[in-house]
Amino acid sequence: MTLFRLDASIRTHGSASREIADIVEAEWLAAHPGDPIERRHIGVDALPATAWAAAVTAGTTAPEEHTAEQRAALALAATLVDVLLAADAVLFAVPLYNYGVSQHFKTYVDLVSTDQRAFGEPFLAGKRVVLVTVRGGAYGGGTPREGWDHATPYLRRIIADCWGADLTVVEREFTLVGVNPALDPFTDQAATMHAEALQAAREAGRALGAVPVPA
C-alpha cells in the first residue's frame, strides 16, 4: 500500500495544515507500518509557474515541433498523474491563503489537468482522498466573513466532482487566534475548533488506513 501526501503550506515549521496532516498520516501508518509514503511539498518546492502554459500550448503543437520547455512540462504533468494513479490513498494539506486556494495547489491542479488521462475525466474514481484545509479566521454561517472562503468549495469541486475521488475533508478555523491580538476574544472557541479538528484527523486517518489491500 502506498500513501501519496502533498503539502501546499509555505511553512515547514508551525504549519497548522501540516500538524493535522501529520495525524492523518500517523493513523494511516498505524494500519500500514513500513509501507511507503510518496511526498511532495509544493509550498516549498514549487512547481514551475510557466509549466501549465507550456503544457497547454504543447497540446496544439505537433510533437516534432515541441520546445524543450514544452516537453519538460508534459513530462512533469505525466509524472504528477502517475503518482496519483499509483497511490492507494491520497492526503492533501492545503491552507486557505488570502480567501482563495493556494497558488501552489492551483498550479498543481492546472498542470495535472493537461494530462490526457485527467483532462475532463474522473481519473481518481473511488480512490480515498483526505483533504486537510485550515483557515486563519472563521467563515461559517452567520460570521462576518461568511462566503469569503473561496478555496474549500473549489477544492471539493476539483477533487471530488472532477477527479471523482471519495473525499473526506478535515477543516480547522481560527488558526490565527493567539497570533493576531484582534482575535483574542475567540480563544476558547478556537481551542474547541482545534481539538475537534485533531479528532476529525484521527478518524479520517483511520478510515484512510482501512483502504482494502489490492488482491
Secondary structure as UniProt FT lines:
FT   STRAND          3..7
FT   HELIX           16..31
FT   TURN            33..34
FT   STRAND          37..41
FT   TURN            42..44
FT   TURN            49..50
FT   HELIX           51..58
FT   TURN            59..60
FT   HELIX           63..65
FT   HELIX           68..86
FT   STRAND          89..93
FT   STRAND          96..97
FT   TURN            98..99
FT   STRAND          100..101
FT   HELIX           103..112
FT   TURN            113..114
FT   TURN            116..120
FT   TURN            123..126
FT   STRAND          128..134
FT   TURN            141..142
FT   TURN            144..147
FT   HELIX           152..156
FT   HELIX           157..162
FT   STRAND          166..172
FT   TURN            175..179
FT   HELIX           181..186
FT   HELIX           187..209
//
